[in-house]
Structure formats: structure tokens, C-alpha cells
Amino acid sequence: MKAIIIGCGIAGPVLALALHKAGIDSEIFEAQKSLDDDAGLFHYLSPNGMNVYNVLGIYDKIFNLGHICNKTILNDENGNSFASFDEDNSMNEFGANSIMIKRGVLTKALREEIIDKRIELHFNKKLKDIEDLGNKVIAYFEDDTSAEGDFLIGCDGIHSHTRKILMPDAPKPSYTKLVMAGGYARIPSKNHRNSMIYANYCKRAYLAYFILPSGEVWWWNAQSYPEEPSKADLQKITDKQWQKHMIELYNEDSSIIKEIVQSDENDFMKYPISDMPPLDTWYKGNVCLIGDAVHATSPTNGQGAAMASEDGVTLAKCLRDMESSQKAFEKFQELRKERVDKIVKFGRRNGDGYFLTHPVKKWFRNTMIRIMTSPIIFYRMKKDFFGYDVKWDEKIG
Ligand SMILES: Cc1cc2nc3c(=O)[nH]c(=O)nc-3n(C[C@H](O)[C@H](O)[C@H](O)COP(=O)(O)OP(=O)(O)OC[C@H]3O[C@@H](n4cnc5c(N)ncnc54)[C@H](O)[C@@H]3O)c2cc1C
């Protein structure tokens, strides 16, 4: 069997590596001319995502490229902590730790593994069309070339062209009314601890930060933005203009938040946030969708990259164990859909809580968060989210 993989973000290379482990060939086709390893922000990768790298034998490599994350502290609009959750026992509980890692560092590390395993990776191959002939699939690219395989997997992200070809009537990504921005800052404050996320429900928006031992601050925020801007619209706003806007947005918040948005080191990256409404079917004939292409979630739950990684190994396992690709796709959807639908819903709900202005609603939100992060409830939630085990060595019956 040979797989045609469209997209080399996270789902694509993880799938190719897992297929390689299962003894199945693949070729990856990526639209971009080359991948910019400095582009994008950073990902929080929780133990469930990291455990995928355990399956692929690259846990240590990825772990050493990131920064361990042991705890999250949630602060209210006055800068007072109202809840927290620990992750310092994750290795014992789930066999992996959580890390923060730059997106470019993660994707580069995955690509190095692809090269190491001699899996073919082609750049500048933007998918234009797909022909499913029953016994094989042909992918056509915008440069007038084509490629053949036994099946094709769309790993081409939230605006997936594979999805548009496969299911032209499927629901489109849905805008969450949030714009997220982030960057790298240096601040004068010293009274903070490393390896922890400080999540701040500020007066008018949300802002979280993570401080590295070097003193560099990785931060991201989310704010209400009712009318959906395009990425291009956001890019037209200069760093100076955006910084002015951020300084005004947080001018009633704690001094550390002000220091972060005022930092001259910032190179503001901004993203309109959408998620995917649940799709009834994830495959058709010899073509299947995985990762953001089928279940993009708002980054407010820090699970998108982990879900894309879980998908990659789960689908490879299904293809290894089932008698046909169609049966494998069916099994894959059966194994994954309930989990990812729940996580997408959770992300949407988190985001809605970021821009409350009414004091009673804020009080209710904080109380709910306090209850959810209480040890017993949070342990159950952690087990559900972080304890996902792909059970690679067990054959699907
Ligand atoms: C601001 C922000 C913050 C985030 N933070 C986190 C976080 O903290 N933790 C986390 O787990 N997740 C986070 N995510 C989500 C995470 O980035 C995605 O869920 C993850 O990248 C999905 O992986 P993917 O491979 O499915 O898609 P992508 O990573 O989007 O990769 C898709 C690839 O397909 C290529 N492509 C697109 N169209 C075509 C085409 N026609 N032909 C060929 N190739 C094509 C693209 O160039 C790209 O390389 C965040 C997302 C955003 C926007």
C-alpha cells in the first residue's frame, strides 16, 4: 500500500512516521515552497500529544527541544490567583510530561525524522484536484504534476482543499469571534517562577504567559473581535499599531501584563480563530481527512497539535490492522470522533468565557473554573484528556 499525504504541518509527518513504523509507504506533498522554521508561535503539548512521540520513538528529542510545563495558575482580573492545576506528576500518571515548544522547532524536528526515514517529501505541491478511480487515487497539483497512490489522506489544515473537493457541501470553519495574538517579550519583573503558565482573565480580555529560565516570556492573548478579519487584514496592522491597541486593552490590568505588552521585543503574531463544526463523515472512497482538516479546535484548549498527532498514529494503526483502507477509515472515525467532537466543543466554551464583561457572569465563570480544577474533578478531566493511549502494540480486533 502507498499513501499520498497532503500537507506537512503536524498531522502529515506524524502519519507518515507512524505508517513507516507499520510498514506502509507514503509520500508527502506540501503546498509551501519551503517551511519557515521561525514562523508561528508555540504549542503547549500535553502528555497525550507527547505520548504519540513515545510511540514514534522521538519523545526525548521533542522533549529536549521544548520546555517542561508543570503547573498552570489562573488569575482573576485583579491579578489574584483563583485556581490552579498541577502537572508535575504527569510522568507517573500518564507516562509523559507537558511541554511548551515553538511550532517551527516541532515541525522541523518532525521533518528531520521524515528525511531520516527516507520518506519522500515534496514542496511547492499545492493540491488542485483528486481523482478516485476505485483501485487507486490520483492527486493533481497546481504545477500541473500529479501523483498516484492507493489512498490519499488530507492533512491540509483548517482550510483543507482536500475537504472542499471531497465534501463540497460540508460545513465550513466557523469563526469563534476571537482574535489571538502572541509574541516573545522581555520584562523587568523578576517575581515569577519558570515552567508555569500564568493564565490571566483580565478586565477586558485574556492573556497567558510562560517564562523561560532565560527570562524570555512567551505570551498569547485572546480578545473579542466580533467581525471576522482575514489573516491579511490583521497583517496590515503594524506592530506599533497593534502594540498601542494592546496597551490600551490591558491598561487597567496588573503591572506584569502591562510590561509584557509594552515590551519592545514583541513581534506580534495575530490569528483570527475558527473551529470546525462536527462532520458526519470523515472519508469517502479512498480519501480520508485527519487533523485540523476535519476537526480544527480553538487553541483555547491547547489540544489541536496533540489531536492531529493522535490522529496520525491511530489512522496508521487502523491501516496496519484492517483488511482495506475503507474499513480502516471507518474504524478510525469510530475510534476518534467522540473524543475530538468533545474537545472542539470544550475549546469553544473556553473561548466564550474569555471576554465576559458582566461581573455576575465573571463570578460564575471563575466559580465554575474553581470547581473544574478541584483535585477530584480535575483528575478525572486530566485522565480523559491526557490519559489517551493509542495502544500501538495491540492489534485492532
Ligand atoms: C494561534 C494558534 C495557537 C495554537 N496553539 C496551540 C497549542 O498551544 N497547542 C496545540 O496543541 N495546538 C495549538 N494550535 C493548533 C495547532 O496549530 C493545529 O491544531 C495543528 O497545527 C493542526 O495540525 P495539522 O497538521 O492538521 O494542520 P496544519 O498544522 O495547519 O498543517 C497543514 C499543512 O498543509 C499544508 N497545505 C494547506 N493546503 C494545502 C494544499 N492545497 N496542498 C498541499 N498542502 C497544503 C499547509 O501549508 C500546512 O503545512 C494553535 C493554533 C493557532 C492558530
The ligand as an SDF file (V2000), in Angstrom:
LIG
                    3D

 53 58  0  0  0  0  0  0  0  0999 V2000
   -2.7930   30.8910   17.3690 C   0  0  0  0  0  0  0  0  0  0  0  0
   -2.8000   29.3930   17.4650 C   0  0  0  0  0  0  0  0  0  0  0  0
   -2.2880   28.7960   18.6120 C   0  0  0  0  0  0  0  0  0  0  0  0
   -2.2960   27.4100   18.7450 C   0  0  0  0  0  0  0  0  0  0  0  0
   -1.8140   26.8700   19.8920 N   0  0  0  0  0  0  0  0  0  0  0  0
   -1.8510   25.5300   20.0710 C   0  0  0  0  0  0  0  0  0  0  0  0
   -1.3550   24.9230   21.2690 C   0  0  0  0  0  0  0  0  0  0  0  0
   -0.8960   25.5900   22.2030 O   0  0  0  0  0  0  0  0  0  0  0  0
   -1.3890   23.5750   21.3950 N   0  0  0  0  0  0  0  0  0  0  0  0
   -1.8870   22.7910   20.3900 C   0  0  0  0  0  0  0  0  0  0  0  0
   -1.8870   21.5610   20.5660 O   0  0  0  0  0  0  0  0  0  0  0  0
   -2.3780   23.3300   19.2440 N   0  0  0  0  0  0  0  0  0  0  0  0
   -2.3810   24.6770   19.0640 C   0  0  0  0  0  0  0  0  0  0  0  0
   -2.8710   25.2260   17.9020 N   0  0  0  0  0  0  0  0  0  0  0  0
   -3.4890   24.3470   16.8970 C   0  0  0  0  0  0  0  0  0  0  0  0
   -2.4750   23.6580   16.0040 C   0  0  0  0  0  0  0  0  0  0  0  0
   -1.6550   24.6010   15.3710 O   0  0  0  0  0  0  0  0  0  0  0  0
   -3.2180   22.8490   14.9530 C   0  0  0  0  0  0  0  0  0  0  0  0
   -4.2500   22.1150   15.5380 O   0  0  0  0  0  0  0  0  0  0  0  0
   -2.2620   21.8820   14.2630 C   0  0  0  0  0  0  0  0  0  0  0  0
   -1.2450   22.6060   13.6060 O   0  0  0  0  0  0  0  0  0  0  0  0
   -3.0140   21.0160   13.2560 C   0  0  0  0  0  0  0  0  0  0  0  0
   -2.1180   20.2670   12.5060 O   0  0  0  0  0  0  0  0  0  0  0  0
   -2.4770   19.8510   11.0110 P   0  0  0  0  0  0  0  0  0  0  0  0
   -1.2970   19.1170   10.5110 O   0  0  0  0  0  0  0  0  0  0  0  0
   -3.8110   19.2080   10.9780 O   0  0  0  0  0  0  0  0  0  0  0  0
   -2.6400   21.2200   10.2100 O   0  0  0  0  0  0  0  0  0  0  0  0
   -1.5460   22.3470    9.9360 P   0  0  0  0  0  0  0  0  0  0  0  0
   -0.5440   22.3820   11.0010 O   0  0  0  0  0  0  0  0  0  0  0  0
   -2.3190   23.5840    9.6390 O   0  0  0  0  0  0  0  0  0  0  0  0
   -0.8050   21.8730    8.6020 O   0  0  0  0  0  0  0  0  0  0  0  0
   -1.4420   21.8790    7.3470 C   0  0  0  0  0  0  0  0  0  0  0  0
   -0.3580   21.8320    6.2490 C   0  0  0  0  0  0  0  0  0  0  0  0
   -0.9850   21.6190    4.9860 O   0  0  0  0  0  0  0  0  0  0  0  0
   -0.4340   22.4950    4.0260 C   0  0  0  0  0  0  0  0  0  0  0  0
   -1.4430   22.7260    2.9580 N   0  0  0  0  0  0  0  0  0  0  0  0
   -2.5520   23.5130    3.0320 C   0  0  0  0  0  0  0  0  0  0  0  0
   -3.2290   23.4660    1.8750 N   0  0  0  0  0  0  0  0  0  0  0  0
   -2.5610   22.6230    1.0530 C   0  0  0  0  0  0  0  0  0  0  0  0
   -2.7650   22.1770   -0.3010 C   0  0  0  0  0  0  0  0  0  0  0  0
   -3.8230   22.5820   -1.0570 N   0  0  0  0  0  0  0  0  0  0  0  0
   -1.8610   21.3020   -0.8400 N   0  0  0  0  0  0  0  0  0  0  0  0
   -0.7850   20.8740   -0.1210 C   0  0  0  0  0  0  0  0  0  0  0  0
   -0.5460   21.2770    1.1660 N   0  0  0  0  0  0  0  0  0  0  0  0
   -1.4210   22.1380    1.7490 C   0  0  0  0  0  0  0  0  0  0  0  0
   -0.1030   23.7380    4.8300 C   0  0  0  0  0  0  0  0  0  0  0  0
    0.8590   24.5580    4.1760 O   0  0  0  0  0  0  0  0  0  0  0  0
    0.4150   23.1430    6.1450 C   0  0  0  0  0  0  0  0  0  0  0  0
    1.7990   22.8860    6.0980 O   0  0  0  0  0  0  0  0  0  0  0  0
   -2.8570   26.6000   17.7150 C   0  0  0  0  0  0  0  0  0  0  0  0
   -3.3820   27.1940   16.5560 C   0  0  0  0  0  0  0  0  0  0  0  0
   -3.3580   28.5830   16.4270 C   0  0  0  0  0  0  0  0  0  0  0  0
   -3.9470   29.2230   15.1840 C   0  0  0  0  0  0  0  0  0  0  0  0
  1  2  1  0
  2  3  1  0
  2 52  2  0
  3  4  2  0
  4  5  1  0
  4 50  1  0
  5  6  2  0
  6  7  1  0
  6 13  1  0
  7  8  2  0
  7  9  1  0
  9 10  1  0
 10 11  2  0
 10 12  1  0
 12 13  2  0
 13 14  1  0
 14 15  1  0
 14 50  1  0
 15 16  1  0
 16 17  1  0
 16 18  1  0
 18 19  1  0
 18 20  1  0
 20 21  1  0
 20 22  1  0
 22 23  1  0
 23 24  1  0
 24 25  2  0
 24 26  1  0
 24 27  1  0
 27 28  1  0
 28 29  2  0
 28 30  1  0
 28 31  1  0
 31 32  1  0
 32 33  1  0
 33 34  1  0
 33 48  1  0
 34 35  1  0
 35 36  1  0
 35 46  1  0
 36 37  1  0
 36 45  1  0
 37 38  2  0
 38 39  1  0
 39 40  1  0
 39 45  2  0
 40 41  1  0
 40 42  2  0
 42 43  1  0
 43 44  2  0
 44 45  1  0
 46 47  1  0
 46 48  1  0
 48 49  1  0
 50 51  2  0
 51 52  1  0
 52 53  1  0
M  END
$$$$
